[in-house]
């Protein structure tokens, strides 16, 4: 890694981005922390960046040779803005890109899957992180966290399907390695926690850890889609509800060794996460 160049972290105040920034700084790397408000970050150069404002792109790319990419939130067609940016990034001297995608979206799939498909043709060094569902989906201001607090319920259309929930800290640790190791992965990486859990299992762990009763309320695909559609565009709501339906069909019932293989440590368990974040 060129000591005079920086790594651009897009979404630097987000769930994975802020952890990636912290991990890079801890290892002594130069970082440009990009976000819509250019929030100051100790040890990093804050820069304003907006996917939908190309005028912000040049400043973000100055002096950068690699980039961590978090797609625009809530967009069902992120390639429309991401691919022009990535072409500009390549022309500006970026040679390694690490893209945050999803275990549910393969190359060429919907949404960010289009960007995944194009990435190897744009950069010689690259990686696509495809994490399973975040443990952080049950904290903060997320819909699950809200329904847990307000109703003591987790609502999904996932049935009894199981998911390898993963801590964002483990996703970020893999991202740091993918950005800085001498050899880029040059592949996509399925990231999971150490075990698979159903939403009923998650509710049981939260109940045990917090002492407050939480249950899993099963919805149909249509019920979940319509619930999401009150907050986000119907196309995106349909895609998200479809992901829950895929969980019910077993699509996320898997565990990989990727976190341990790339970072040298085991990924955290959901119980450890709940004890840390929910108590």
MOJO-V337521 format. One record per residue. N is the residue number from 1. RES is the residue in one small letter. PHI is phi in whole degrees, -180 to 180 (NA if undefined). PSI is psi in degrees with one decimal (none if undefined). OMEGA is omega in whole degrees, -180 to 180 (none if undefined). Layout:
BEGIN
n->N res->RES phi->PHI psi->PSI omega->OMEGA
n->N res->RES phi->PHI psi->PSI omega->OMEGA
END
This chain:
BEGIN
n->1 res->x phi->NA psi->130.4 omega->-179
n->2 res->x phi->-67 psi->119.3 omega->-175
n->3 res->x phi->-65 psi->-21.0 omega->-179
n->4 res->x phi->-92 psi->-8.3 omega->-180
n->5 res->x phi->-100 psi->161.7 omega->-178
n->6 res->x phi->-117 psi->162.5 omega->172
n->7 res->x phi->-102 psi->126.9 omega->176
n->8 res->x phi->-88 psi->123.8 omega->176
n->9 res->x phi->-111 psi->109.0 omega->178
n->10 res->x phi->-86 psi->138.2 omega->-174
n->11 res->x phi->76 psi->40.3 omega->-170
n->12 res->x phi->-67 psi->-17.0 omega->177
n->13 res->x phi->-102 psi->5.2 omega->-176
n->14 res->x phi->-85 psi->-175.3 omega->-173
n->15 res->x phi->-60 psi->-47.5 omega->177
n->16 res->x phi->-93 psi->-35.8 omega->-174
n->17 res->x phi->-58 psi->-45.0 omega->-178
n->18 res->x phi->-67 psi->-29.5 omega->178
n->19 res->x phi->-76 psi->-34.9 omega->176
n->20 res->x phi->-65 psi->-44.5 omega->177
n->21 res->x phi->-57 psi->-49.3 omega->-179
n->22 res->x phi->-61 psi->-40.7 omega->-180
n->23 res->x phi->-66 psi->-40.0 omega->179
n->24 res->x phi->-67 psi->-44.0 omega->180
n->25 res->x phi->-63 psi->-41.2 omega->-179
n->26 res->x phi->-60 psi->-27.8 omega->180
n->27 res->x phi->-94 psi->4.0 omega->175
n->28 res->x phi->87 psi->16.2 omega->-179
n->29 res->x phi->-89 psi->149.0 omega->175
n->30 res->x phi->-77 psi->137.3 omega->-174
n->31 res->x phi->-134 psi->136.2 omega->166
n->32 res->x phi->-107 psi->116.5 omega->-176
n->33 res->x phi->-95 psi->109.8 omega->-172
n->34 res->x phi->-106 psi->135.9 omega->176
n->35 res->x phi->-164 psi->169.9 omega->-176
n->36 res->x phi->-67 psi->-20.9 omega->-179
n->37 res->x phi->-114 psi->3.3 omega->-179
n->38 res->x phi->50 psi->48.7 omega->-179
n->39 res->x phi->-63 psi->127.4 omega->180
n->40 res->x phi->-58 psi->137.3 omega->178
n->41 res->x phi->-130 psi->122.4 omega->-179
n->42 res->x phi->-60 psi->128.2 omega->178
n->43 res->x phi->89 psi->-4.3 omega->-180
n->44 res->x phi->-127 psi->161.2 omega->174
n->45 res->x phi->-93 psi->114.9 omega->180
n->46 res->x phi->-79 psi->138.1 omega->-180
n->47 res->x phi->-143 psi->140.2 omega->179
n->48 res->x phi->-78 psi->136.3 omega->-180
n->49 res->x phi->-149 psi->135.3 omega->176
n->50 res->x phi->-141 psi->124.1 omega->179
n->51 res->x phi->-54 psi->-34.7 omega->-175
n->52 res->x phi->-91 psi->7.2 omega->177
n->53 res->x phi->-128 psi->85.8 omega->-179
n->54 res->x phi->-55 psi->-21.8 omega->178
n->55 res->x phi->-65 psi->-17.8 omega->179
n->56 res->x phi->-89 psi->-7.6 omega->-171
n->57 res->x phi->-73 psi->-41.5 omega->-174
n->58 res->x phi->-62 psi->-45.7 omega->-180
n->59 res->x phi->-63 psi->-39.6 omega->-180
n->60 res->x phi->-63 psi->-35.5 omega->-174
n->61 res->x phi->-86 psi->-9.8 omega->-179
n->62 res->x phi->-63 psi->125.3 omega->178
n->63 res->x phi->72 psi->20.9 omega->-176
n->64 res->x phi->-110 psi->138.5 omega->175
n->65 res->x phi->-121 psi->-2.8 omega->175
n->66 res->x phi->-153 psi->158.8 omega->-172
n->67 res->x phi->-146 psi->140.5 omega->172
n->68 res->x phi->-103 psi->123.6 omega->-170
n->69 res->x phi->-109 psi->115.4 omega->170
n->70 res->x phi->-108 psi->118.4 omega->-177
n->71 res->x phi->-61 psi->158.6 omega->177
n->72 res->x phi->-59 psi->131.4 omega->-175
n->73 res->x phi->-68 psi->133.9 omega->174
n->74 res->x phi->80 psi->4.3 omega->-179
n->75 res->x phi->-90 psi->131.1 omega->176
n->76 res->x phi->-89 psi->-7.2 omega->179
n->77 res->x phi->-134 psi->60.2 omega->-176
n->78 res->x phi->-66 psi->-23.0 omega->-178
n->79 res->x phi->-60 psi->-28.1 omega->-177
n->80 res->x phi->-60 psi->-34.3 omega->178
n->81 res->x phi->-104 psi->-29.3 omega->-175
n->82 res->x phi->-73 psi->-40.8 omega->-176
n->83 res->x phi->-67 psi->-42.2 omega->174
n->84 res->x phi->-60 psi->-38.5 omega->177
n->85 res->x phi->-64 psi->-43.3 omega->-177
n->86 res->x phi->-67 psi->-34.2 omega->175
n->87 res->x phi->-67 psi->-39.7 omega->176
n->88 res->x phi->-65 psi->-39.6 omega->180
n->89 res->x phi->-62 psi->-43.7 omega->179
n->90 res->x phi->-62 psi->-43.8 omega->180
n->91 res->x phi->-65 psi->-27.5 omega->-179
n->92 res->x phi->-84 psi->-4.3 omega->176
n->93 res->x phi->109 psi->4.6 omega->175
n->94 res->x phi->-71 psi->130.3 omega->-179
n->95 res->x phi->-121 psi->-5.5 omega->176
n->96 res->x phi->-137 psi->133.0 omega->179
n->97 res->x phi->-132 psi->134.5 omega->177
n->98 res->x phi->-120 psi->118.5 omega->-174
n->99 res->x phi->-106 psi->132.2 omega->173
n->100 res->x phi->-88 psi->116.5 omega->178
n->101 res->x phi->-122 psi->-140.4 omega->-177
n->102 res->x phi->-148 psi->146.5 omega->177
n->103 res->x phi->-60 psi->-23.6 omega->-177
n->104 res->x phi->-84 psi->-6.7 omega->-174
n->105 res->x phi->-124 psi->107.9 omega->179
n->106 res->x phi->-81 psi->170.9 omega->174
n->107 res->x phi->-56 psi->132.6 omega->-179
n->108 res->x phi->83 psi->-2.0 omega->179
n->109 res->x phi->-78 psi->-170.1 omega->-178
n->110 res->x phi->-70 psi->165.7 omega->174
n->111 res->x phi->54 psi->-121.2 omega->-174
n->112 res->x phi->-68 psi->-11.9 omega->176
n->113 res->x phi->-60 psi->-28.8 omega->177
n->114 res->x phi->-68 psi->-39.0 omega->179
n->115 res->x phi->-69 psi->-43.6 omega->177
n->116 res->x phi->-52 psi->-46.5 omega->-176
n->117 res->x phi->-63 psi->-33.5 omega->-177
n->118 res->x phi->-86 psi->-21.4 omega->-170
n->119 res->x phi->-57 psi->-46.5 omega->-179
n->120 res->x phi->-62 psi->-25.7 omega->178
n->121 res->x phi->-82 psi->-11.6 omega->-179
n->122 res->x phi->-98 psi->-31.9 omega->-175
n->123 res->x phi->-135 psi->139.3 omega->177
n->124 res->x phi->-72 psi->-29.3 omega->180
n->125 res->x phi->-117 psi->125.8 omega->-174
n->126 res->x phi->-161 psi->165.3 omega->171
n->127 res->x phi->-158 psi->148.4 omega->172
n->128 res->x phi->-120 psi->117.6 omega->178
n->129 res->x phi->-87 psi->124.1 omega->-179
n->130 res->x phi->-121 psi->73.6 omega->-179
n->131 res->x phi->-73 psi->152.1 omega->170
n->132 res->x phi->-72 psi->-169.6 omega->-176
n->133 res->x phi->-65 psi->139.7 omega->-177
n->134 res->x phi->-74 psi->137.9 omega->169
n->135 res->x phi->-61 psi->-30.5 omega->-180
n->136 res->x phi->-65 psi->-9.9 omega->176
n->137 res->x phi->-64 psi->-12.1 omega->-179
n->138 res->x phi->-105 psi->13.3 omega->-179
n->139 res->x phi->-132 psi->169.5 omega->173
n->140 res->x phi->71 psi->-133.5 omega->-175
n->141 res->x phi->-105 psi->18.7 omega->-179
n->142 res->x phi->-72 psi->159.2 omega->179
n->143 res->x phi->-58 psi->-41.7 omega->179
n->144 res->x phi->-64 psi->-42.9 omega->180
n->145 res->x phi->-62 psi->-40.2 omega->180
n->146 res->x phi->-63 psi->-46.9 omega->-178
n->147 res->x phi->-70 psi->-29.5 omega->175
n->148 res->x phi->-65 psi->-46.9 omega->-178
n->149 res->x phi->-68 psi->-43.6 omega->-173
n->150 res->x phi->-82 psi->-37.5 omega->-170
n->151 res->x phi->-125 psi->-3.7 omega->-176
n->152 res->x phi->63 psi->34.1 omega->-176
n->153 res->x phi->-141 psi->145.5 omega->168
n->154 res->x phi->-110 psi->123.7 omega->-177
n->155 res->x phi->-109 psi->129.4 omega->178
n->156 res->x phi->-154 psi->167.3 omega->173
n->157 res->x phi->-110 psi->28.1 omega->-175
n->158 res->x phi->-91 psi->-3.1 omega->-179
n->159 res->x phi->58 psi->-133.2 omega->178
n->160 res->x phi->-98 psi->12.3 omega->-179
n->161 res->x phi->-62 psi->152.4 omega->-175
n->162 res->x phi->-112 psi->150.1 omega->-175
n->163 res->x phi->-134 psi->141.1 omega->175
n->164 res->x phi->-88 psi->63.2 omega->-177
n->165 res->x phi->-48 psi->139.4 omega->-176
n->166 res->x phi->-130 psi->143.0 omega->177
n->167 res->x phi->-76 psi->134.7 omega->178
n->168 res->x phi->-58 psi->-27.2 omega->178
n->169 res->x phi->-63 psi->-35.1 omega->179
n->170 res->x phi->-75 psi->-35.1 omega->175
n->171 res->x phi->-61 psi->-46.2 omega->-179
n->172 res->x phi->-64 psi->-38.8 omega->179
n->173 res->x phi->-62 psi->-40.3 omega->176
n->174 res->x phi->-67 psi->-40.2 omega->179
n->175 res->x phi->-60 psi->-42.1 omega->179
n->176 res->x phi->-61 psi->-43.4 omega->178
n->177 res->x phi->-65 psi->-41.8 omega->-179
n->178 res->x phi->-65 psi->-30.3 omega->180
n->179 res->x phi->-80 psi->-30.9 omega->-167
n->180 res->x phi->-118 psi->-20.6 omega->180
n->181 res->x phi->-61 psi->152.0 omega->-176
n->182 res->x phi->-56 psi->-42.3 omega->178
n->183 res->x phi->-105 psi->125.0 omega->176
n->184 res->x phi->-71 psi->150.6 omega->180
n->185 res->x phi->-60 psi->-37.7 omega->-177
n->186 res->x phi->52 psi->42.9 omega->178
n->187 res->x phi->-163 psi->175.7 omega->172
n->188 res->x phi->-97 psi->149.6 omega->-172
n->189 res->x phi->-127 psi->114.8 omega->175
n->190 res->x phi->-80 psi->122.1 omega->-177
n->191 res->x phi->-114 psi->127.9 omega->177
n->192 res->x phi->-137 psi->167.0 omega->168
n->193 res->x phi->-77 psi->-171.5 omega->-174
n->194 res->x phi->-83 psi->-5.6 omega->-177
n->195 res->x phi->-153 psi->160.1 omega->174
n->196 res->x phi->-102 psi->144.4 omega->-179
n->197 res->x phi->-137 psi->144.2 omega->169
n->198 res->x phi->-82 psi->167.0 omega->176
n->199 res->x phi->-65 psi->-28.5 omega->174
n->200 res->x phi->-67 psi->-37.9 omega->176
n->201 res->x phi->-64 psi->-43.4 omega->179
n->202 res->x phi->-60 psi->-45.6 omega->179
n->203 res->x phi->-60 psi->-38.5 omega->-180
n->204 res->x phi->-67 psi->-41.2 omega->179
n->205 res->x phi->-64 psi->-44.8 omega->180
n->206 res->x phi->-62 psi->-40.1 omega->178
n->207 res->x phi->-60 psi->-46.0 omega->-178
n->208 res->x phi->-66 psi->-40.4 omega->-175
n->209 res->x phi->-76 psi->-40.4 omega->-175
n->210 res->x phi->-95 psi->-19.7 omega->-177
n->211 res->x phi->79 psi->5.3 omega->177
n->212 res->x phi->-110 psi->131.4 omega->-176
n->213 res->x phi->-66 psi->126.3 omega->176
n->214 res->x phi->-131 psi->135.5 omega->-180
n->215 res->x phi->-123 psi->163.4 omega->174
n->216 res->x phi->-99 psi->119.9 omega->178
n->217 res->x phi->-101 psi->115.7 omega->-176
n->218 res->x phi->-85 psi->127.2 omega->177
n->219 res->x phi->-110 psi->160.5 omega->171
n->220 res->x phi->-79 psi->166.0 omega->176
n->221 res->x phi->-55 psi->-45.7 omega->-177
n->222 res->x phi->-66 psi->-41.8 omega->179
n->223 res->x phi->-62 psi->-42.4 omega->-180
n->224 res->x phi->-69 psi->-43.3 omega->178
n->225 res->x phi->-57 psi->-47.2 omega->-178
n->226 res->x phi->-67 psi->-34.2 omega->178
n->227 res->x phi->-66 psi->-45.5 omega->179
n->228 res->x phi->-64 psi->-37.0 omega->-174
n->229 res->x phi->-67 psi->-12.1 omega->175
n->230 res->x phi->-77 psi->-14.3 omega->-176
n->231 res->x phi->-118 psi->-26.3 omega->-175
n->232 res->x phi->-136 psi->164.0 omega->180
n->233 res->x phi->-56 psi->146.0 omega->-175
n->234 res->x phi->-57 psi->-40.6 omega->-179
n->235 res->x phi->-60 psi->-44.0 omega->-180
n->236 res->x phi->-71 psi->-38.7 omega->178
n->237 res->x phi->-62 psi->-39.7 omega->179
n->238 res->x phi->-66 psi->-40.9 omega->179
n->239 res->x phi->-63 psi->-44.1 omega->-180
n->240 res->x phi->-65 psi->-42.6 omega->178
n->241 res->x phi->-64 psi->-35.0 omega->176
n->242 res->x phi->-64 psi->-33.4 omega->176
n->243 res->x phi->-65 psi->-38.7 omega->176
n->244 res->x phi->-64 psi->-40.5 omega->179
n->245 res->x phi->-63 psi->-36.7 omega->177
n->246 res->x phi->-65 psi->-37.2 omega->175
n->247 res->x phi->-59 psi->-44.7 omega->180
n->248 res->x phi->-59 psi->-30.7 omega->-180
n->249 res->x phi->-87 psi->2.3 omega->175
n->250 res->x phi->96 psi->8.0 omega->-174
n->251 res->x phi->-64 psi->-27.3 omega->-176
n->252 res->x phi->-108 psi->11.4 omega->-178
n->253 res->x phi->-85 psi->75.3 omega->-178
n->254 res->x phi->-157 psi->155.6 omega->176
n->255 res->x phi->-131 psi->134.0 omega->178
n->256 res->x phi->-116 psi->164.2 omega->178
n->257 res->x phi->-100 psi->14.8 omega->-171
n->258 res->x phi->-61 psi->-43.5 omega->-179
n->259 res->x phi->-60 psi->-49.3 omega->-180
n->260 res->x phi->-65 psi->-39.0 omega->-177
n->261 res->x phi->-66 psi->-38.5 omega->-177
n->262 res->x phi->-90 psi->-28.2 omega->-176
n->263 res->x phi->-108 psi->-17.3 omega->-179
n->264 res->x phi->83 psi->7.2 omega->178
n->265 res->x phi->-137 psi->156.2 omega->180
n->266 res->x phi->-73 psi->146.0 omega->174
n->267 res->x phi->-70 psi->154.2 omega->-178
n->268 res->x phi->-74 psi->152.6 omega->178
n->269 res->x phi->-84 psi->161.8 omega->177
n->270 res->x phi->-67 psi->-36.3 omega->179
n->271 res->x phi->-62 psi->-43.8 omega->179
n->272 res->x phi->-63 psi->-39.0 omega->177
n->273 res->x phi->-63 psi->-46.7 omega->-178
n->274 res->x phi->-63 psi->-40.6 omega->179
n->275 res->x phi->-65 psi->-32.0 omega->180
n->276 res->x phi->-80 psi->-39.8 omega->-169
n->277 res->x phi->-105 psi->-19.3 omega->-173
n->278 res->x phi->-112 psi->3.2 omega->-180
n->279 res->x phi->-117 psi->none omega->none
END
